[in-house]
Amino acid sequence: MSAINERRERERAHRHQLIITAARELAEAEGWEAVTTRRLAERVEYSQPVLYSHFNGKDAIVSAVAIDGFSELGAQLRRARLTAPEPGHALRAVCRAYLDFATERPALYQAMFVLPTDVKFASTETPPPLRAAFGEFVSCFSPDNERRELFAEVTWSALHGMAVLSDTGRIPPDSQEERLAFLITRIADTPTRG
């Protein structure tokens, strides 16, 4: 590849990330309803056709934001797991980090888990950042647990429910720690074979 082509590819990658970042910032500030291609084009100072050369509409932008979010979530979960080396503490640390992520980045969390996207979960097409984030949950369970992926799925599902129901006021947020302790105790005390 020539130096000119390499530079063009770097510029394209930079524009691509600039659009994702602008969408995230706009969504965090004003909600996903405010994220339109027209507003994004104004924010990044490129024309709408340039945006469409990167993304085929808002859904594709939301998908790109979601994948970006999974990279951040995976890194946050990994840091939490590695700072809790004692057996049993890693699961609590990862669960707490997950709930903190959902609370601290509500618009990003919506892109990842609530808004419609074409991001494939639990398939051969699952993006590596999503696999890595899920892997942090799996790593909290003993390698000799034949059902550790099932345990990770159930844990993630329960945490997602807690995050969404708490965020929407359907369950009281002040009981979150009690729910978290209950979940961890129940899932950690479950037989590993079945």
N, C-alpha and C positions, 0 to 999 in steps of 0.2 A: 504494500500500500504506500502510495506516495505521501510526502509530507503534507501536501495540500489536502489530500483526502483524509489524512489523520486529523488535521486541524478541523476540517468540516465535521468529522464525527465527534470530536470533543465539543465543538460548538453546539451541535445537535443535542448531545447528551446534557450539556449545560442548560439549554433551553427547556429540554424535557423536565429536568429536575426543578428548574425555575417555575414552571407551570404547576407542578405537583406542590411545591412549597407555597405558592400563591393561593392555590385552592385550599390547602390546609389552613393557612392563616385567615383567609376570608371565612371559611366555615367555622373556625373557632371564634372569630369575632362576631359574625352575624348569622350563623347557622347555614346549613346546606342549601336552603332555599335561595340564599343570596349568591350562590356559586353558579354563575352562568358563563358561557363562553365569551359573551360580550364583556362582562366585568373582568374576567380573567385576562382577556386580550388587553384591556386598558391597564390593568395592574402590571402586567409583564412587558408592556409596551411593544407588543407584536400584534399583527393583524389576526383576525379570526381565521383566515385561511392557514396561517402559520400554525395556530393552535390545532386546527383540523389535520394538519400534516403530521402531528404527533399523536393526537387522540381523536377517535371517532365519536365525539360527543361527551356529554357530562358523565354518562355511566362509565365510560372508559377512564375518565379522569378519577372518578371515585374508586375504581378498581386499582388504579396506580397508587392512589393515596393509601388504600387498604394494604397493599403489598409493602409500601414504605412503612406503614404502621407496624406490620408484622415483624419487620427487621428491628424496629425499636423495642417492641414488646419482647421479642426473643432475647435481645441483649439485656433488657431489664430483668427478665426472669432468670437468665443465666447468672447475672451478678448476684441476685438474691439467693439462688441455690448454692453458689460457691461460697457465700459468706456464712452459710449455716451448715458446717461440715458434720455436725453430730447427727446420727441417725434419727429420723423422725422430725427434725427441725427444718430440713430442706423443704418438705411439703408445705409447712406453715409459711415459710419465707416466700416461696413461689406464689402461693395463694394470696398472701398479703400484697405482694408486688403486682399481681394481676389486678386486684381490686383497686389498688392505688392508681395504676395506669388508667383504668376505666374512669375513675373519678377525676383525675387530673387532665385527661385529654378526651372529653366527651364527644366532640365532633369527629375526632380521629377514630374513636371506638365505634361510633355509628357507622363510619365508612367501612370498618373492618367486619362488623357483625350485624348491623341492622339494615342498612341501605342495600338495595339490590345491586349485585355485582356479578361479574362472570368469573370470579375467583373460585377455583375448584377446591373443595375441601375433601379430604379422605379419598383421594384418587391418585392415579399415576400422574395426573396433570397438576397436582398441588404444588404451588410455588415453593422453592427452597426456604424462603423466610418463614412461611407458615409452618412448614415441616419442622424447622428449627425451634420455633416457639412451642409447638406441641411436644417436641422432644424434651424440652425442659421439664414438662409435667411427667413424661414417661420416666425420666431420669430420677425422679423422686421416689420411685418404687423399686424394690429389690429386683435385680436381674433374674433371680430364680422365681419371681412371680410370673407364672404363665399368662396371667391376665393383666399385666401391667398396662398395656395400651387401653384396655377397657376401663381400668381404674382411672387412667389419665383422662379419657373421654368423659366419664361420669363427673370427675372433679371439675374439669373445664366447663361442662354443661351447667353444673350447679353454681359455679362462680359467675357464669354469664347471667344466669337467672337472678342471682343476688344483685349483680351490678345493674341490670336493666330495671328490675323491680324497685330497687332502692332509688335509682335515678329518677324514675317516674312517680315516686311517692306512693307506690303500691304496697311497700313494706317499710316499716320505720327504719331510718338509717342508724339510729342510736343502738339498734340490736345487732349490728353487723358483726361485731367481734364474737358475740355469742353464737351466731349462725356459723361463722367461720370455725370456731372451736368445735361445734357439733359436727360439722362436715368432716373435719380432719380426724376427729376421734373415730367417727363411724367408718370412714374409708380406710383408715390405718388399721383398724381392728378386724377388718373383713378377711376371711380365709383367702389364701392366695391360689388355691387350686379348686377346680370345680367342675 
